[in-house]
Amino acid sequence: STHSVHPQPEDGDNGAGASEAPKVQVRLTTNISSASLRIPSSTPILLLPSSLGRFGLSEVINHLLSLPAPTPFDFLINGRLLRTSIKEFSEEKGLSLEAVLEVEYILSSQPPALAASLPQDDWISDVAVTSFVPYILTTSYEGLARVLNRAGKEIATLGEIVKTSAGRRKPLRAAAWVDGTFVIGESGMREDTVFGLVGSDDGVVTMWEISPGNGMAYPLYASGEHMAGVTDLAVSPSGRHFASSSTDGKILLYSTRQPQDAAATDASVPSSQDRTKRRKVNVSTAPRTQSILSLEKSGATSTVVVSSVCFDTIDGDQIYSGGWDHAVRGWDVETGVERRAMTCDKVVLSIDHSPLSTMLATGHADGVVRIWDPRSNDGSLVKLHLSSRSPSFHPAVKWSPTSAFHVAAGSHDGHVRIWDLRSDRALYAIAARGVQEGKGSEKVLAIDWVDGLLVSGGEGRNVDMWNVK
């Protein structure tokens, strides 16, 4: 049997009123665990206007459940999110309006809400947030790195950084947090001490020890093996290794463990007073660490810029890199052997791996975020193309830490877009603060996403923090 329901038609549908639109038989299903949000299994097939979209269908669900407060839902038909009317969706996908349509309802994600925006002195090149440190690490083109708390207050500044002969600081390009127990061991850990990596335009990666309580920071050790600027940093899932990519075409793998000579130096300055003095130490005098593996495209006759790097987030036995040669490469961490090369027709600007879906996301210069399955053997490695209306550069991509379907990308058009892989269009386009204030386009150059916090920065000289539920 069928039951006819007549909610209000919504804006943006095909223009036909609910009474004029052809009806469609709909069977509603859900996998929501909460009993209060599950319609009874005895609910009959519904006869609904095909002009309805997700807002109208949400009204139907709210009515059937007699919910005390309006609750927004999203709807899946054949695994795809409904973003138009049922009629338009059916026509686009070649579905018959005569057949019973299976429609699954899920709780709708909420629009991101701006939590804080902290002005900075120069362009933001990278931002880093993590679940084990309640702070945000930023790098900038002025050559300084900063530590902020999640309320947007500045806690510490990392410098003195290496300066050029003209006395200017080299721009910093990359930032990452590291679990301190893998740097100095549990026995050496001091209360309220955190550890961050910073990559510079001169090819140096520095491990900083930071005391947010008193704002002190000093370089624990540094690497200087890259022959050109660092483009990206990634820390392994175990926390025991980190990798750096560079415009010199190399990916270097390091142990996060403090070198023995650095530990000896550290032991010779135990007092907080001396630590304060060491804050002024130039990075060039910090103890050096050596890479344990160097990865480079074999047989390359010219340098290919490696723009981005990430670890396989499941087991950490593989590093993925993206480069200007249009390739995504998978490298074996133990042997340094290139496991596979996956190519597209565009320069790869950014890369990230999802621990929930095991998929890779890459950003490019054509406004498209490409989704890859690195474990696929069917030859079709690019599984999805997520396009924005603005064909703009995507220098930053990040997977949601809680959903296998959601991925975010920062764009040169001044927006951070969040996509759901089950839809052809972005769920949300978050405008950078300067864009919101009508200051024109401000390139978003960096994003990071942990728990319910999405952080972005770029040309607008603001670190924007968004609550994402």
C-alpha positions in Angstrom: 0.0 0.0 0.0 1.1 3.6 -0.5 0.5 6.7 1.7 0.4 10.2 0.1 2.2 13.0 1.8 2.1 16.7 0.7 4.9 18.8 2.2 5.7 22.3 0.9 7.8 22.3 -2.3 11.2 23.9 -1.8 13.2 26.6 -3.6 15.6 25.4 -6.2 13.4 22.5 -7.5 12.2 22.2 -11.0 9.6 24.9 -10.6 6.6 22.6 -10.7 4.3 22.9 -7.7 3.9 19.8 -5.6 0.4 19.3 -7.0 1.6 19.5 -10.6 4.7 17.4 -10.3 4.4 13.6 -11.1 4.3 11.5 -8.0 6.9 8.9 -7.2 6.7 5.9 -4.8 9.4 6.1 -2.1 10.5 3.5 0.4 12.5 5.2 3.2 15.3 3.3 4.9 18.0 4.3 7.4 21.1 2.9 9.2 20.9 5.5 11.9 21.4 3.7 15.3 19.2 6.0 17.4 15.7 4.5 17.8 14.1 7.9 18.0 15.3 8.7 14.5 14.2 5.4 12.8 10.8 5.3 11.2 8.9 2.1 12.0 9.5 -0.8 9.7 5.7 -0.9 9.2 5.8 2.5 7.5 4.2 2.0 4.0 5.6 3.1 0.7 5.0 6.8 0.4 3.6 8.5 -2.7 5.5 11.8 -2.9 5.8 14.7 -5.3 8.9 14.2 -7.5 9.5 17.9 -7.2 10.8 17.4 -3.6 14.4 17.7 -2.8 16.3 17.1 0.5 14.5 19.9 2.4 11.1 18.6 1.5 12.1 15.1 2.3 13.4 16.3 5.6 10.0 17.7 6.4 8.5 14.3 5.6 10.9 12.5 8.0 10.4 15.1 10.8 6.6 14.7 10.3 6.7 10.9 10.4 8.9 10.9 13.5 7.0 13.7 15.2 10.4 15.2 16.2 10.1 18.0 18.8 12.7 20.2 17.1 13.4 20.3 13.3 16.2 17.9 12.4 17.9 18.2 9.0 18.5 15.0 7.1 20.4 14.1 3.9 19.3 11.5 1.4 21.0 8.8 -0.6 19.7 7.2 -3.8 21.8 4.4 -5.1 24.6 5.6 -2.9 24.6 9.2 -4.3 23.6 12.3 -2.3 20.4 14.0 -3.4 21.2 17.6 -4.2 18.4 18.4 -6.7 14.7 17.3 -6.8 13.9 13.6 -7.1 12.7 14.2 -10.6 15.9 15.9 -11.7 18.0 13.3 -10.0 16.0 10.5 -11.7 16.3 12.0 -15.1 20.1 12.6 -14.7 20.7 9.1 -13.5 18.3 7.4 -15.9 15.9 6.1 -13.2 12.2 5.4 -13.8 9.7 7.4 -11.8 7.3 4.4 -12.2 9.4 2.1 -10.0 9.6 2.2 -6.2 12.6 4.4 -5.3 14.7 3.3 -2.3 15.8 6.4 -0.4 18.1 6.1 2.6 18.1 9.0 5.0 21.1 10.0 7.1 21.8 12.9 9.6 22.9 16.0 7.7 26.3 17.5 8.4 26.2 21.0 9.9 27.7 24.0 8.1 31.2 24.9 9.5 31.1 27.7 12.1 34.0 30.2 12.4 35.4 29.7 15.9 38.3 32.2 15.8 40.4 34.2 13.3 43.9 35.4 14.3 45.6 38.1 12.2 49.3 37.4 11.3 52.1 39.6 9.9 52.6 37.8 6.6 51.2 35.1 4.3 50.6 31.8 6.1 52.4 29.0 4.2 51.3 26.0 6.4 49.2 25.1 9.5 49.3 22.0 11.6 46.9 20.6 14.2 46.9 17.2 15.9 44.9 15.3 18.4 47.7 14.9 20.9 48.7 18.6 21.2 46.0 21.3 21.9 47.9 23.9 19.8 48.2 25.1 16.2 51.6 25.4 14.6 51.9 27.9 11.7 54.7 28.9 9.3 54.9 32.1 7.3 56.6 33.8 4.5 58.2 36.2 7.0 60.4 33.3 8.2 58.7 32.8 11.6 56.7 29.9 13.0 54.1 30.5 15.7 52.3 28.4 18.2 48.6 29.4 18.9 46.1 27.9 21.2 42.7 26.8 19.9 41.1 30.0 21.2 43.4 31.9 18.8 45.9 33.3 21.3 49.6 33.3 20.3 51.6 31.2 22.8 55.1 31.2 21.3 57.2 32.3 18.3 59.9 30.1 16.9 63.0 32.1 15.9 65.9 33.0 15.5 65.7 31.3 12.0 68.5 31.2 9.5 68.8 34.6 7.8 70.0 35.5 4.3 73.2 37.5 3.7 71.0 40.6 3.5 69.7 39.9 7.0 66.3 38.7 5.9 64.7 35.5 7.2 64.1 32.8 4.7 60.4 31.9 4.2 59.2 28.9 6.0 57.1 26.4 4.0 55.9 23.5 6.1 54.9 22.5 9.7 54.1 19.3 11.6 53.6 18.2 15.2 55.5 15.3 16.6 54.8 13.2 19.8 57.6 14.1 22.1 57.9 10.6 23.6 59.4 9.5 20.3 61.8 12.5 20.2 63.4 12.4 23.7 61.8 9.3 25.3 59.2 9.2 28.1 61.9 9.6 30.8 63.1 12.8 29.3 59.6 14.4 28.8 58.9 17.5 30.7 55.5 18.7 31.6 54.0 21.3 29.2 56.6 20.6 26.5 55.6 20.0 22.9 57.6 19.3 19.7 57.2 20.7 16.3 58.9 20.4 12.9 59.4 23.4 10.6 60.7 23.2 7.0 62.4 26.2 5.4 63.0 27.6 1.9 66.8 26.9 2.4 66.1 23.2 2.7 66.5 22.9 6.4 64.0 21.0 8.6 64.2 21.9 12.3 62.8 20.1 15.3 61.7 22.6 17.9 61.2 22.0 21.6 58.4 24.4 22.8 57.2 25.3 26.3 53.8 26.9 25.8 53.6 27.8 29.5 56.4 30.4 29.3 56.6 30.9 25.5 60.1 29.5 25.3 61.3 27.6 22.2 64.7 26.4 21.0 65.9 24.2 18.1 66.6 20.6 19.3 68.2 19.5 16.1 68.1 20.3 12.4 68.7 18.6 9.0 70.3 20.3 6.1 70.5 17.7 3.3 68.0 19.2 0.8 69.6 21.2 -1.9 66.6 23.4 -2.3 63.4 24.5 -0.4 61.3 22.1 1.7 57.8 21.8 0.2 56.0 19.5 2.7 56.5 17.5 5.9 54.7 14.3 7.1 55.0 12.3 10.3 54.4 8.5 10.3 51.4 7.0 12.1 53.7 5.5 14.7 55.4 8.9 15.3 58.8 7.4 14.9 59.7 8.8 11.5 59.1 12.0 9.5 59.5 12.7 5.8 60.3 15.9 4.0 59.8 16.7 0.3 61.6 19.4 -1.7 62.0 21.2 -4.9 65.3 19.4 -5.3 63.3 16.3 -6.3 64.0 14.3 -3.2 62.0 12.9 -0.3 64.1 12.3 2.8 63.1 10.0 5.7 64.3 10.7 9.2 64.0 9.2 12.7 62.2 11.6 15.0 64.5 10.5 17.8 66.9 13.2 19.0 70.5 12.4 17.8 72.9 11.3 20.6 75.2 14.3 20.2 72.1 16.6 20.5 71.0 14.7 23.6 74.4 15.3 25.2 74.3 19.0 24.4 70.8 19.2 25.8 71.9 17.6 29.0 74.6 20.2 29.5 72.0 23.0 29.6 69.4 21.6 32.1 68.3 24.8 33.8 65.3 26.8 32.6 67.5 29.9 32.7 70.0 28.4 30.2 67.1 27.2 28.1 65.9 30.8 27.9 69.4 31.8 26.7 69.3 29.0 24.1 66.2 30.5 22.6 68.5 32.9 20.8 70.6 30.1 19.3 70.6 30.3 15.5 69.3 27.2 13.8 72.5 26.9 11.9 74.3 26.0 15.2 71.7 23.3 16.2 73.0 19.7 16.2 72.5 18.0 12.9 70.5 14.8 12.2 71.0 12.5 9.2 68.4 11.0 7.0 68.0 7.2 7.0 66.6 7.0 3.5 66.6 9.2 0.3 63.8 8.7 -2.2 64.2 9.9 -5.8 62.7 9.1 -9.2 65.0 6.6 -10.8 66.5 7.5 -14.1 65.5 11.2 -13.9 67.5 13.3 -16.2 66.3 16.6 -14.7 65.0 17.6 -11.3 61.3 17.0 -10.8 59.8 19.1 -8.0 58.2 17.0 -5.3 55.4 19.3 -4.0 53.8 17.1 -1.3 54.3 14.0 0.8 52.2 11.8 3.2 52.4 8.5 4.9 50.1 5.5 4.4 48.0 6.2 7.5 47.1 2.5 8.1 50.5 0.9 8.6 53.0 3.6 7.7 55.0 1.2 5.5 54.6 3.4 2.5 55.1 7.0 1.6 53.1 8.7 -1.1 54.4 11.7 -3.0 52.9 14.1 -5.5 55.0 16.0 -8.1 55.2 18.4 -10.9 55.6 15.4 -13.3 51.9 14.7 -12.9 52.7 11.6 -10.9 51.6 10.2 -7.5 54.3 7.7 -6.4 54.2 5.1 -3.7 57.5 4.3 -1.9 58.5 1.4 0.3 59.7 2.8 3.6 62.0 -0.1 4.4 63.8 -0.4 1.1 63.3 2.9 -0.6 62.0 1.2 -3.7 59.3 2.9 -5.8 56.3 0.5 -5.5 54.1 2.2 -8.1 53.6 5.4 -10.1 50.1 6.7 -10.8 49.7 9.5 -13.3 47.2 12.1 -14.4 47.4 15.0 -16.8 48.0 17.7 -14.2 50.7 18.8 -11.8 50.1 17.5 -8.3 50.2 20.3 -5.7 49.0 18.5 -2.6 48.3 15.0 -1.3 46.6 13.3 1.7 45.8 9.7 2.7 42.6 8.7 4.5 42.9 6.1 7.3 39.1 5.5 7.0 38.8 4.8 3.3 42.5 4.2 2.4 42.0 6.5 -0.5 44.4 9.3 -1.6 43.2 12.8 -2.4 45.3 15.2 -4.5 44.9 18.9 -5.4 45.9 20.4 -8.7 45.9 23.6 -10.8 42.7 22.9 -12.7 40.2 23.2 -9.8 39.8 19.5 -9.5 40.4 17.3 -6.5 41.3 13.8 -7.6 40.5 10.7 -5.5 42.8 7.7 -6.0 42.7 4.1 -4.9 46.3 3.2 -4.4 45.4 -0.5 -3.8 43.4 -0.8 -7.0 44.6 -3.2 -9.6 42.0 -2.5 -12.3 44.0 0.2 -14.0 41.4 2.9 -13.2 43.4 4.6 -10.4 41.6 8.0 -10.3 38.2 7.0 -8.9 36.6 10.4 -8.7 37.1 14.0 -10.0 35.7 16.6 -7.6 35.3 19.8 -9.4 34.6 23.4 -8.2 33.0 26.1 -10.3 36.2 28.0 -10.0 39.1 26.4 -11.9 41.6 27.5 -9.3 44.8 26.0 -7.8 44.3 23.6 -4.8 47.6 23.8 -2.9 46.1 21.9 0.2 43.9 18.9 0.7 42.9 17.1 3.9 40.6 14.2 4.6 38.1 14.4 7.4 39.4 12.6 10.5 35.9 11.2 11.2 34.3 10.5 7.8 35.5 8.3 5.0 33.4 10.4 2.6 34.4 14.0 3.4 37.5 15.7 2.1 38.5 19.4 2.2 40.6 21.5 -0.2 42.0 25.0 0.1 41.9 27.1 -3.1 43.5 30.1 -4.6 40.0 31.6 -5.1 39.9 32.2 -1.3 37.7 29.3 -0.3 38.0 26.0 1.6 35.6 23.5 0.0 34.3 20.4 1.7 33.1 17.6 -0.5 31.2 14.4 0.1 32.4 11.7 -2.3 28.8 10.7 -2.8 27.9 14.1 -4.5 29.2 15.8 -7.6 29.2 19.2 -6.0 30.8 20.6 -2.9 28.8 20.5 0.4 30.2 23.8 1.6 32.5 26.5 0.3 34.0 28.4 3.3 35.2 31.9 2.4 38.4 33.1 4.0 37.8 36.0 6.4 39.2 38.6 3.9 36.9 37.3 1.2 33.9 37.6 3.6 34.9 41.2 4.3 35.0 42.0 0.6 38.7 42.4 0.3 38.8 40.4 -2.9 40.3 37.0 -3.5 42.8 35.8 -0.9 44.5 32.6 -1.7 44.1 29.8 0.8 47.5 28.1 0.9 47.2 25.7 3.8 44.6 23.6 5.7 44.6 21.0 8.4 41.7 19.0 10.0 41.6 17.2 13.3 38.7 16.2 15.5 36.1 18.9 14.9 38.5 21.6 14.0 39.4 22.8 10.5 42.2 25.4 10.3 43.2 27.4 7.2 45.7 30.1 6.3 47.1 31.9 3.3 47.5 35.2 1.5 44.9 36.9 3.8 47.4 36.8 6.8 44.7 35.2 9.0 44.7 31.8 10.7 41.0 30.9 10.5 39.6 28.1 12.8 36.3 26.4 11.9 34.2 24.1 14.0 33.1 21.3 11.7 30.4 18.8 13.0 
